[in-house]
Amino acid sequence: MRSARLRRTRRASAVTLVSAMTLTALAACGTSSSDNDGDGASQPSGSTDASAPLDPKTKVSITIDCMPPAAKAAELKEWKEDVAEFNKTYPNVTIEGRSTPGQCLEPPRFTAMLKAKSQPDVFYTYFTDLPQVLSEGGAEDISAYVSDKTVPALKDIDPDVLGSLKQDGKLYGLPTSNYTMGLLVNRKLFKDAGLDPDAPPRTWEEVRAAAKKIAGLGEGISGFGEYSAGNTGGWHFTAQLYSLGGDVVDTSGKKAAFNNDLGKQVAKNLHAMRWEDDSMGKTQLLKWGDLQKQIATDKLGMFLAAPDDITYMVQQLGATYENFGMGPIPGGKNTLAGGNNYMIKKGISPDKIKAGIAWLNFKNLTVGKGQFDWDRAKTDSLPVGLPQPNFWLNESKKTDDAGRAASATMPVANFKAFMADPVPGKAEPPKAQEIYKVLDNVMSGILTNKDADVDKLLSTAETQVNQVLANQ
């Protein structure tokens, strides 16, 4: 499972092309051992049922993306343990893990990999990557291979999560994790300001009032923080608009939908907090990582985030779990949702497809096993207790929640408000990174210019987003 930092890096960067030299190098060092069998997956040899589980006698080798690097000793230990356990059922399947130095899949590396057709047999993506992957002919349609026979907990996976991996009714991936955004709070600063950290603000009016009190503590402390650079400003403008029931793009997917009363409400509220209340701090043009540093050092009271930001702050910034809590996103109409998944390389053999799905089922989609073995995670000093990833429903959810709570390494009560009243998740818009880049200008204009013309900022952004959508 990848960290919040890596996911945000991809969200915060527009997908770019790389030079032919980089493409050649990636093709040379990352070529999959898979066999290209053509443009589509045929039926497995000797079988007419693609949905049947892999025959344990089948001998096959598959390459898997994003094996933990040596620097992540506990995660790598668990990966090796899972391969050994998997091989007890499938002794003839060779799992060849691929570990990319540095970040698993940076935008240029990911684009280059797709263009060079050098992705592993089972490769890692984000929910928002599906259009790009399909435009490059990179992923196999696995609809026929995924059933309650091959993924027994299939019925308990949130259909909205699976829906993020579908196009035209065809399934192209299986989830690894998911997230929804909420309001992350610094419990110490809330208490210092006379606020209840167990009851975070539920409306944007309450956020504004709480931010004033926290900023009133002085000593360079800000009450509320926002991004406005590196595409993250547009990402958070979208999240705030969703929270009020608005949309960035209309239902046709071809026209901007934010230059209206709700869009102006988001913009004007932030402008007022920044300039009238002085509750957002004087340093602006912030991007992912900046707000985390502020709140981890008790210089920021709250900001919008996913729960795994907390793990990043504890593991990388020296913070403690006890100092953070979460509530649902203010407004509560919808919250921006996303996640990570694995896809199967287009054109590999049916036996490789079946082996890949068998591995993903064991590693990522079985309660109590693989990534959901919370007792093992606790023993290995890995974080347990965050409310996400959690794409389970029904009995799987009850069992997983109980195991997560029993092995928790952090105060799960701090997330009670976030969990008690979940807000419906809403997917990111089409052409998300290009749209976020445009909306960065709205956020930076609001937060750096006291005399910003909100109507003009939104009108200009609307025109530019319409141009982006016209080029789909």
Disulfide bonds with the S-S distance in Angstrom:
Cys66-Cys104 1.69
